[in-house]
């Protein structure tokens, strides 16, 4: 018995040694076996087209889709008065600038043969995942913007090689596809304004709705980081004006802080010091205190938002330890506790009273702000589109006239955002609706989408029991947000369709992030069907 045990033990040791030998043949996985440095991650980043690494002459760019959106203006009750900034979204894949240009030329030639018919003239599918794309945002590394461990002063600006790609991005922002529908004059100053607004919007939306995602210290950088760095680097190279307040009304202190930081970079022609950044943050706190008028609850919420915005700016421009980033991503629901965490990270007083006193004692004066918006939430939907049952929606639109032709439509389309009704296929009697424009190949739904939400809208079609997503020239019919007791939108005899909050939140999120066009393309790729009808 002892001999058998000894023999079994020897066989076990031999098998373990054999398995260890095979395991040693495999190369270690970067990021799993040992932490990889930022420089190593940068070198290992490959283009999805040519599978080559980045070079000094041909840097990497992030494939992005950009579409005008009014999401942030709606969330802040138009206090920011942004004139349709571009809402950027990305599939997360990187390409060389030259490879992206070659890919765009190839797609244009393939469109003539009938391929990619669902993609409009200036849009292309991502070379890897086929997500819709319109541009490529240059990758600007942390070292190029002088990034050092927080709170050290940043180093010199080293982004000279990125200037030309960033100017190409600025040209893209200033050259909208539909010039008649755009309020942009394509001047460099106006283009820079839109780029700064887009970067601000991307950061604010991420801070409010997905802080745990932007807390992930991944390399290559995330989209909001690239847009922030692009705006700041361009401010140091060209004398591009930035308007603090377009409408003359009150402004959000976070926006004023962002404008002040951009102007500071432009004045110094380099990354600003930690001390000056801290002074600008204290000025924003003083502006919030001046506008709060003694309302401590609103003051705490607003100051916390300002400090959190400043904290995420720090994460884009300085090296921040993972522990500190996680603290920003997972804050307490108590405003006072959240304020203490963010203020401590920025090196400020952790108490509200002490912080306001420190801000008031600063060298810069306090700028009066007319109004502080409430904390952001997703875009509000109209009450007519969120009724309890589908029958209630039908009863609401039954005799309601079209906004444009003032006739009762034979097939009404109810806008989720404003609650207005437009004709889907003309008024009763087959009379075409007034705003149909054959030259633009657009109907009432597309015209209303441009008027209501910068070219993106979602309509409920109560008679057809479907949802029309419109982002001209893209259209798609999707699932109704009303379901029966089995969770199916089945309009059968005797069935009662009730509101599905999950489906409604999906459409609400699409409108909030300005990604209706991207979701339409995904739906077409999934179903293999493209809607060519004019709406």
WOBELUR-V268816 format. One record per helix or strand of 2 or more residues. SS is the DSSP state (H for helix, E for strand). FROM is the first residue (numbers start at 1). LEN is the number of residues. If there is no record, write none. Layout:
SS | FROM | LEN
SS | FROM | LEN
This chain:
H | 2 | 23
H | 38 | 7
E | 60 | 9
H | 71 | 5
E | 86 | 11
H | 97 | 15
E | 124 | 2
E | 132 | 2
E | 135 | 4
H | 143 | 3
H | 160 | 14
H | 188 | 22
H | 211 | 4
H | 223 | 15
H | 253 | 16
H | 274 | 19
H | 296 | 22
H | 322 | 8
H | 335 | 12
H | 352 | 9
H | 383 | 3
H | 390 | 8
E | 408 | 2
E | 412 | 4
E | 421 | 3
H | 444 | 10
E | 457 | 5
E | 466 | 6
E | 474 | 5
E | 482 | 2
E | 498 | 2
H | 501 | 13
H | 516 | 12
